[in-house]
Amino acid sequence: MSAESSTRQGAPHEPPPRQSLPRQLLLASRPLSWINTAFPFAAAYLLSTGRVDAALIIGTVFFLVPYNLAMYGVNDVFDYASDVANPRKGGVHGALLAPRLHRATLVTAVALCLPFVVALVVLGPPASWLVLAVSLFAVAAYSVPGLRFKEIPVLDSLTSSTHFVSPAVYGIVLAGAPFGPVAIIVLLAFFLWGVASHAFGAVQDVRPDREAGIGSIATALGAAATVRLALACWALAGLVLLLLVPLGYGWPGALAALLVVPYLVLAWPYRSVSDEDSASATGGWRHFLWVNYAVGFLATMLLIFSAVDARSLFG
């Protein structure tokens, strides 16, 4: 743990007295994470259809900004009581929204999502409505009082992973493409990645979450066990991707499996971290944010250079 974090850990702090609503909404939407939901949708839809059309553009913009504002902004509103005591909040880790901005954040999130949802319902087949509904339910259920899946250990990581995998599932269903074995393998590996990522991210908040009486996979299992679970899920995701090899996709499949290695490397040093020193995992999480960009770039290159027919990949 750094000297700064050791002196600030658990010390309540107040948000700046004057906050610009647009700036705070931007922070709440986590711009660094926009690509994590927009890319899966766009890639799945484009690989399934091979065309650029209104559904692709509208869906990509929706999962880029409105979806993230709904997911993270709603979370920041209902987590304010605990976030105000968490020194990580107030930057790339999320906005520290003053109470006077809470209503405006919720209204803006709903208002921004609504026209996109209506357009996507009009453009998509009935099956896509169900997938979109599940995706939006997971967004709300994670944070809103009465559901608060984020406070139910294990379900918190499963729901968080759904936030990122469901846009890809939606892209395939919106395109009207069937779910072939390749698509199922890729989506399963992606889901395991999401579970691992959420679990590892929860480690750094073990102490403030416990002090606030908030449950999570990390508070239930402990910091070290949670890091090891994350490592196992990332490793399993890589092994699942190797199943592409016997299906005839050996070249992209074998290389795709290696994309989990950077995550294993960044989390490995924290495999024995104590609950008392769990905040030190923030160092690994900072690297995680940038590793996502590098891995995303490499995954994109694989999709481009693998020369696999788009329809057979997700058909």
Buried (B, 14 or more C-beta within 10 A) or exposed (E): BEEEBEEBBEEEEEBEEEBEBEEBBBBBBBEEBBBBBBBBBBBBBBBBBEEEEEBBEBBBBBBBBBBBBBBBBBBBBBBBEBBBBBBBBBEEBBBBBBEEBBEBBBEBBBEBBEEBBEBBEEBBEEEBBEBBEBBBBBBBBBBBEEBBBBBBBBBBBBBBBBBBBBBBBBBBBBBEBEEBEBBEBBBBBBBBBBBBBBBBBBBBBBBBBBEBEBBBBBBBBBBBBBBBBBBBBBBBBBEBBBBBBEEEBEBBBEBBBEBBEBBBEBBEEBEEBEBEBBBBBBBBBBBBBEBBEEBBEBBEEBBEEBEBEBBEBBB
